[in-house]
Amino acid sequence: AQSVTQLGSHVSVSEGALVLLRCNYSSSVPPYLFWYVQYPNQGLQLLLKYTSAATLVKGINGFEAEFKKSETSFHLTKPSAHMSDAAEYFCAVSISGTASKLTFGTGTRLQVTL
Amino acid sequence: DTGVSQDPRHKITKRGQNVTFRCDPISEHNRLYWYRQTLGQGPEFLTYFQNEAQLEKSRLLSDRFSAERPKGSFSTLEIQRTEQGDSAMYLCASSFDRGTSMNTEAFFGQGTRLTVV
């Protein structure tokens, strides 16, 4: 079975500061990893995905994530936070590269302050 | 196409009543998924369809829950004899899957928020 753990249910950063949202995974087979963002009362939008190609994955809105097998991590980063980045972020794992059953973490709420 | 559409967006029902939600996926998508998201949690997989065939059901999907996708297009999720614990956001997603593609993406709808009182 696969799972993800997101460390920190709430993260607060100043506008312009580095964003770092942590995700560690557990999988008995090579995983496929995803980051989704959810704005209030909205569905989930895919930010980026790792499917065993390049370990550094670039996504939308300036976000990127690095797959580190040795650390079983897939942390999400953005060099400079913007007020519009305030949202809930979910890490997810799948054992298939296709959009099949996803196992999500519990989410990290990102707050961006002036 | 405007994306995955879910109806209704909000539903308040009394305990013991039956409710039905509808999901219209992106038109060319052959896979459709249902997830449940409770407050403060990530979405949890419930079930998914490949065309009209229901291929997998989570143990979370008790016998009070039933999902259909009769013509391989829209899907319905019915909850019978609702309980307060059923209160959650029910999310639908769809994707186009050729079976071997490694670059498919699931597109999510805005969800149906169910409150059981």
Chai-1 contact restraints between the chains, C-beta under 6 A:
chainA,res_idxA,chainB,res_idxB,connection_type,confidence,min_distance_angstrom,max_distance_angstrom,comment,restraint_id
A,Q42,B,Q110,contact,1.0,0.0,6.0,A-B,restraint_1
A,G43,B,F108,contact,1.0,0.0,6.0,A-B,restraint_2
A,G43,B,G109,contact,1.0,0.0,6.0,A-B,restraint_3
A,G43,B,Q110,contact,1.0,0.0,6.0,A-B,restraint_4
A,G43,B,G111,contact,1.0,0.0,6.0,A-B,restraint_5
A,L44,B,F108,contact,1.0,0.0,6.0,A-B,restraint_6
A,L46,B,E105,contact,1.0,0.0,6.0,A-B,restraint_7
A,T51,B,M102,contact,1.0,0.0,6.0,A-B,restraint_8
A,F90,B,G42,contact,1.0,0.0,6.0,A-B,restraint_9
A,G97,B,M102,contact,1.0,0.0,6.0,A-B,restraint_10
A,T98,B,D97,contact,1.0,0.0,6.0,A-B,restraint_11
A,T98,B,T104,contact,1.0,0.0,6.0,A-B,restraint_12
A,A99,B,S95,contact,1.0,0.0,6.0,A-B,restraint_13
A,A99,B,T104,contact,1.0,0.0,6.0,A-B,restraint_14
A,A99,B,E105,contact,1.0,0.0,6.0,A-B,restraint_15
A,A99,B,A106,contact,1.0,0.0,6.0,A-B,restraint_16
A,K101,B,F45,contact,1.0,0.0,6.0,A-B,restraint_17
A,F104,B,G42,contact,1.0,0.0,6.0,A-B,restraint_18
A,F104,B,P43,contact,1.0,0.0,6.0,A-B,restraint_19
A,G105,B,G42,contact,1.0,0.0,6.0,A-B,restraint_20
A,T106,B,Q41,contact,1.0,0.0,6.0,A-B,restraint_21
A,T106,B,G42,contact,1.0,0.0,6.0,A-B,restraint_22
A,G107,B,G42,contact,1.0,0.0,6.0,A-B,restraint_23
